[in-house]
Amino acid sequence: MNKLIKYINQELAQFGFSLNPKENGREGVDFIVKTDNGNTHELYLQSLELAKQREIKINKQHLGEPKDNLWIALVLSMEGKELKLFLIPSTTLLAPDDYIFKDNPQSEMFAHYANWEIKVFAEGMDKLNEYQLVNQVKNLI
């Protein structure tokens, strides 16, 4: 985990952003990103080792209600390749495309199992690449 945090911190620092541990007890938020102009964004960290898995599931109760300044920081790793950081606005999950993003609702009785799913596969990489950090910087400022 420390390797991931160091990587995310280095990537964000290239754009003048600072990564800070969460300041409150809100579940689902791992870090706070602060920009030079004072904007703050919450990050929910997820990592995916492509040799072992091709999707992540984010429990809706853990993430909380999607909002404009809440992002899923997805780090993809593959042996022999550089790590890749994607910043996915949590609000993207509110209108899933059923291609990369999927909503897995549950009945009220099993609501604690409800989750959003993010799939990573070769044919979907063009779409997923829209969320690489370099393409999201303008939305953080």
C-alpha positions as CSV (number, residue, x, y, z in Angstrom):
1,M,0.0,0.0,0.0
2,N,2.8,2.4,0.8
3,K,4.2,1.9,-2.7
4,L,0.8,2.9,-4.2
5,I,0.6,6.0,-1.9
6,K,4.1,7.1,-2.9
7,Y,3.2,6.6,-6.6
8,I,0.0,8.6,-6.4
9,N,1.7,11.3,-4.4
10,Q,4.5,11.6,-7.1
11,E,2.0,11.7,-9.9
12,L,-0.1,14.4,-8.3
13,A,2.9,16.4,-7.4
14,Q,3.8,16.7,-11.1
15,F,0.8,18.9,-11.4
16,G,1.3,20.9,-8.2
17,F,-1.3,18.9,-6.1
18,S,-0.6,17.7,-2.6
19,L,-1.9,14.4,-1.2
20,N,-2.9,14.4,2.4
21,P,-4.4,11.6,4.6
22,K,-8.1,12.1,5.3
23,E,-8.8,14.7,7.9
24,N,-12.2,13.3,9.2
25,G,-13.6,9.9,9.8
26,R,-15.7,9.7,6.7
27,E,-15.6,6.1,5.5
28,G,-14.6,5.6,2.0
29,V,-12.3,8.5,1.7
30,D,-8.6,7.6,1.9
31,F,-7.0,10.9,0.9
32,I,-7.6,14.6,0.3
33,V,-6.0,16.3,-2.7
34,K,-5.4,20.0,-2.4
35,T,-4.7,22.2,-5.4
36,D,-2.7,25.4,-5.5
37,N,-5.9,27.5,-5.7
38,G,-7.4,25.9,-2.6
39,N,-9.7,23.3,-4.1
40,T,-10.0,20.0,-2.3
41,H,-11.0,16.6,-3.6
42,E,-11.6,13.4,-1.8
43,L,-9.9,10.2,-3.1
44,Y,-11.1,6.6,-2.7
45,L,-8.1,4.4,-3.4
46,Q,-8.5,1.2,-5.4
47,S,-5.8,-0.9,-7.0
48,L,-6.1,-3.7,-9.6
49,E,-3.3,-6.2,-10.4
50,L,-4.2,-7.2,-13.9
51,A,-2.5,-10.5,-13.7
52,K,-4.9,-11.5,-11.0
53,Q,-8.2,-9.7,-11.6
54,R,-10.0,-7.6,-14.3
55,E,-12.6,-5.7,-12.2
56,I,-13.1,-4.0,-8.9
57,K,-16.3,-3.8,-6.9
58,I,-16.9,-0.7,-4.8
59,N,-19.4,-1.2,-2.0
60,K,-21.9,1.6,-2.2
61,Q,-22.1,2.0,1.6
62,H,-18.3,2.3,1.8
63,L,-18.0,4.9,-0.9
64,G,-21.0,6.9,0.2
65,E,-23.0,9.2,-2.0
66,P,-21.2,10.1,-5.2
67,K,-20.5,13.9,-5.5
68,D,-18.5,16.3,-7.6
69,N,-15.3,16.3,-5.5
70,L,-15.2,12.6,-4.7
71,W,-13.0,10.5,-7.1
72,I,-12.0,6.9,-7.4
73,A,-8.2,6.7,-7.7
74,L,-7.7,3.5,-9.6
75,V,-4.1,2.3,-9.9
76,L,-3.5,-0.5,-12.5
77,S,-0.4,-2.6,-12.2
78,M,0.9,-5.3,-14.5
79,E,4.2,-7.1,-14.1
80,G,6.9,-5.5,-16.1
81,K,4.8,-2.3,-16.9
82,E,4.6,1.1,-15.2
83,L,1.8,1.7,-12.8
84,K,-1.1,3.7,-14.3
85,L,-3.3,6.2,-12.3
86,F,-6.9,6.8,-13.3
87,L,-9.1,9.4,-11.6
88,I,-12.7,8.5,-12.1
89,P,-15.3,11.0,-10.9
90,S,-17.6,9.2,-8.5
91,T,-20.6,10.8,-10.3
92,T,-19.7,8.6,-13.3
93,L,-21.1,5.7,-11.3
94,L,-24.6,7.4,-11.1
95,A,-25.1,6.7,-14.9
96,P,-23.1,3.5,-15.5
97,D,-22.5,2.6,-19.2
98,D,-22.8,-1.2,-18.5
99,Y,-19.6,-1.5,-20.5
100,I,-16.8,-0.4,-18.1
101,F,-19.0,0.9,-15.3
102,K,-21.8,-1.3,-13.9
103,D,-24.4,-0.8,-11.1
104,N,-25.1,-3.9,-9.0
105,P,-28.1,-3.0,-6.9
106,Q,-29.5,-5.4,-4.3
107,S,-32.9,-5.7,-2.7
108,E,-33.5,-3.6,0.4
109,M,-32.8,-6.7,2.6
110,F,-29.3,-7.1,1.1
111,A,-28.6,-3.4,0.4
112,H,-25.2,-3.8,2.2
113,Y,-24.0,-5.9,-0.8
114,A,-24.9,-3.3,-3.4
115,N,-21.8,-2.2,-5.4
116,W,-20.5,-0.4,-8.4
117,E,-18.2,-2.4,-10.7
118,I,-15.3,-1.1,-12.8
119,K,-14.1,-3.6,-15.5
120,V,-10.8,-3.4,-17.1
121,F,-10.4,-5.2,-20.5
122,A,-8.5,-4.6,-23.7
123,E,-11.5,-3.4,-25.7
124,G,-12.4,-0.9,-23.0
125,M,-9.1,0.7,-22.6
126,D,-9.8,3.6,-25.0
127,K,-12.7,4.6,-22.9
128,L,-10.9,4.0,-19.6
129,N,-7.9,6.1,-20.8
130,E,-10.1,9.2,-20.7
131,Y,-9.8,9.0,-17.0
132,Q,-6.0,8.9,-16.8
133,L,-4.6,11.5,-14.4
134,V,-3.2,13.7,-17.3
135,N,-6.7,13.9,-18.8
136,Q,-8.4,14.8,-15.5
137,V,-6.1,17.5,-14.2
138,K,-8.3,20.3,-15.7
139,N,-11.2,18.9,-13.6
140,L,-9.3,19.1,-10.4
141,I,-8.2,22.7,-10.7
